[in-house]
Amino acid sequence: RPEAMERLIGGAVSAGARLHTGGRRIGTQGYYYAPTVLSEIPLSTAIMNEEPFGPVALVNSFRTEEEMIAEANRLPYGLAAYSWTNDAARQKRLAREVETGMFCINTIVLGGPDAPFGGVKWSGHGSENGPEGVMSCMVVKAVHEGEA
């Protein structure tokens, strides 16, 4: 909803976040909102404490890897996380330690129909797509038989 995006982005900018692009509705009809990039977003803002389901990229830097992981895991949400680094060891650590259903390294592509799609914590349970999605639709029945 554009109203939700206006509230979240407007609140962040009012609190000191840098708006690099977007931050506005497109047209007067429909649910169109310009792709938006924010940085230096105060952690106390609503956009940093909710799941902003809209075309917005939130970019904050951190002094240490531990600080970044703690911030990523602070919220009760865990749909997806993204990291850009060429350090292979860091890629593995982040993928292991960040509590999320999907983790992208140096890309924003979450996968295709063969890859599971789903979150953890309040962002959902289970997966759609991939073998995991098929398994979530199955009902397993245990049949135990004794001698007659």
C-alpha positions in Angstrom: 0.0 0.0 0.0 1.4 3.4 -0.9 0.1 4.9 2.3 2.2 2.5 4.3 5.3 3.3 2.2 4.7 7.0 2.6 4.5 6.6 6.4 7.6 4.4 6.7 9.8 6.4 4.3 8.6 9.8 5.4 9.3 8.8 9.0 12.8 7.6 8.2 13.6 10.8 6.3 12.2 13.0 9.0 14.4 11.2 11.5 17.6 11.8 9.4 17.8 9.0 6.8 19.3 9.9 3.5 16.9 9.6 0.5 18.9 8.7 -2.6 16.0 8.1 -5.0 12.3 7.5 -5.1 10.3 8.2 -2.0 7.1 9.0 -3.8 4.0 7.6 -5.4 3.9 7.1 -9.1 0.6 8.5 -10.5 -2.7 8.9 -8.7 -4.3 5.5 -9.4 -3.3 2.1 -8.4 -0.7 1.0 -5.9 2.5 2.3 -7.6 5.4 3.6 -5.6 8.8 4.6 -7.0 11.8 2.3 -6.2 13.4 3.9 -3.2 16.9 3.8 -1.7 17.5 5.0 1.9 20.8 5.0 3.8 22.0 6.1 7.3 18.6 5.1 8.6 18.2 5.5 12.4 17.5 2.1 14.0 14.7 3.6 16.0 12.5 4.4 12.9 9.5 2.3 12.0 11.0 1.2 8.7 13.9 -0.4 10.6 11.5 -2.3 12.9 8.8 -3.5 10.5 8.7 -5.5 7.2 8.4 -2.8 4.6 6.6 -4.7 1.8 7.4 -2.3 -1.0 10.1 -1.2 -3.4 12.6 0.1 -0.9 16.3 -0.8 -0.2 17.6 0.0 3.2 21.3 0.5 3.3 23.2 0.9 6.6 26.8 0.3 7.4 28.2 -1.2 10.5 31.6 -1.1 12.2 31.9 -4.8 12.9 30.5 -8.0 11.5 29.2 -8.9 14.9 27.2 -5.6 15.1 25.7 -6.3 11.7 24.6 -9.8 12.6 23.1 -8.7 15.9 21.1 -6.0 14.0 20.0 -8.4 11.4 18.8 -10.9 14.0 17.3 -8.2 16.4 13.8 -8.2 14.9 11.2 -10.9 15.0 11.2 -11.0 11.2 13.3 -13.1 8.9 12.1 -13.3 5.3 15.3 -12.4 3.4 18.7 -10.8 3.9 21.3 -9.5 1.4 25.0 -9.1 1.7 27.7 -7.8 -0.7 31.2 -9.1 0.0 34.0 -10.9 -1.9 35.3 -12.5 1.3 34.3 -16.2 0.9 34.7 -16.9 4.7 32.5 -14.0 5.6 29.9 -15.2 3.1 29.7 -18.5 4.8 29.6 -17.0 8.3 26.8 -14.6 7.4 24.7 -17.2 5.6 25.0 -19.4 8.7 24.5 -16.8 11.4 21.8 -14.4 10.0 18.4 -15.8 10.9 16.5 -15.6 7.6 14.7 -17.9 5.3 16.6 -16.7 2.3 20.0 -15.2 2.1 21.5 -13.6 -1.1 25.2 -12.9 -1.5 26.2 -10.3 -4.1 22.7 -10.6 -5.8 19.1 -9.7 -5.2 17.9 -12.8 -7.1 16.1 -15.1 -4.6 16.0 -18.1 -6.9 13.5 -19.9 -9.1 10.8 -22.5 -8.9 13.3 -25.1 -7.9 14.5 -23.1 -4.9 12.6 -22.9 -1.6 11.0 -19.5 -0.8 10.0 -18.7 2.7 10.8 -16.9 5.9 11.5 -17.7 9.5 10.3 -16.2 12.8 7.2 -13.9 12.2 7.9 -13.9 8.5 6.5 -17.3 8.0 7.0 -21.0 8.5 7.8 -23.5 5.8 8.6 -23.0 2.2 6.9 -22.5 -1.1 8.6 -23.9 -4.3 11.3 -26.5 -4.5 11.1 -29.9 -3.0 10.6 -28.3 0.4 7.4 -26.6 -0.9 6.1 -29.9 -2.3 6.8 -31.7 1.0 4.9 -29.0 2.9 1.8 -30.0 1.0 2.0 -33.6 1.8 0.3 -35.4 4.6 2.4 -38.3 5.9 0.5 -41.2 7.4 2.1 -43.8 9.6 0.5 -47.2 9.4 1.5 -49.7 12.1 0.4 -53.3 11.6 0.5 -56.1 14.1 -0.2 -59.8 13.7 -3.8 -60.8 13.4 
